[in-house]
């Protein structure tokens, strides 16, 4: 797999790989060590926060680089838990964002 990734890097500007769920198989953690960055995709309202933290810890524990976390399947037409103004500062500006530090800890940022 490493040779395939090296070859692709030589031929293309960007190489995007899709892997199995991070907590399901060790393969994903092994693959994470062969790439320059990992984008963790989390299914909205289905994956508990603790599992996200475990996945982030697993990525960091093998020395891989997390470049971001994407939340998918978000219904933008609801006024539920993920309402755009839920964390608003009262001035109509967007609220805080979650940031993941190098230890896999989620921090709220303004």
C-alpha positions in Angstrom: 0.0 0.0 0.0 2.9 2.4 0.8 4.3 1.9 -2.7 1.0 2.7 -4.3 0.6 5.9 -2.2 4.2 7.0 -3.1 3.5 6.4 -6.8 0.3 8.4 -6.7 2.0 11.3 -4.9 4.5 11.5 -7.7 1.8 11.6 -10.4 -0.9 13.8 -8.7 -1.2 17.0 -6.7 -3.8 15.5 -4.4 -4.5 11.9 -3.5 -7.7 11.2 -1.5 -8.2 7.8 0.1 -11.4 6.5 1.7 -10.9 3.9 4.4 -12.9 1.8 6.8 -14.3 3.3 10.0 -11.4 4.3 12.3 -12.7 2.3 15.3 -13.7 -0.8 13.4 -10.3 -2.0 12.0 -6.7 -1.4 12.7 -6.2 -1.0 8.9 -7.4 2.6 9.1 -4.9 3.5 11.7 -2.1 1.9 9.7 -3.2 3.8 6.6 -3.2 7.0 8.6 0.6 6.6 9.1 1.2 6.5 5.4 -0.6 9.7 4.4 0.1 13.4 5.1 -3.2 14.1 6.8 -6.5 12.5 8.0 -9.9 14.1 7.6 -12.2 12.3 10.1 -15.8 12.2 8.8 -18.5 11.9 11.5 -22.1 11.0 10.8 -24.4 13.6 12.4 -26.5 12.5 15.4 -25.3 8.9 15.0 -21.8 8.8 16.5 -21.4 9.5 20.2 -18.9 12.2 21.1 -16.9 9.7 23.1 -16.4 7.5 20.0 -15.2 10.6 18.1 -12.7 11.3 20.9 -11.6 7.6 20.7 -11.1 7.8 17.0 -9.0 11.0 17.3 -6.9 9.5 20.1 -6.3 6.4 17.9 -5.2 8.6 15.0 -2.8 10.7 17.2 -1.5 7.5 19.0 0.0 6.3 15.7 1.6 9.7 15.0 -0.8 10.6 12.2 -1.9 14.2 11.4 -5.5 15.2 11.8 -6.3 18.0 9.3 -9.9 18.3 10.3 -13.2 16.7 11.2 -16.2 16.9 8.9 -19.8 16.4 10.1 -22.0 14.9 7.4 -25.7 14.3 7.0 -26.6 17.5 8.8 -30.1 18.7 8.1 -29.7 22.4 7.5 -33.5 22.9 7.4 -34.1 22.1 11.1 -34.0 24.3 14.1 -32.8 21.5 16.3 -29.6 20.9 18.2 -27.3 22.1 15.4 -29.1 25.4 14.9 -26.7 28.0 13.3 -27.4 30.6 16.1 -27.4 28.1 19.0 -24.0 29.4 20.2 -24.5 33.0 19.1 -23.0 35.7 21.1 -26.3 37.7 21.0 -25.0 40.1 18.4 -26.2 38.0 15.4 -22.7 36.6 14.7 -22.1 32.9 14.4 -21.2 31.1 17.6 -18.1 29.2 18.5 -16.5 26.4 16.6 -15.0 23.1 17.8 -11.2 22.8 17.3 -9.2 19.6 17.9 -5.8 20.1 19.4 -2.8 17.8 18.9 -3.9 15.5 21.8 -7.3 14.9 20.2 -9.1 17.1 22.7 -12.1 19.1 21.4 -12.0 22.8 22.4 -14.5 25.5 21.6 -13.1 28.4 19.7 -14.7 31.8 18.8 
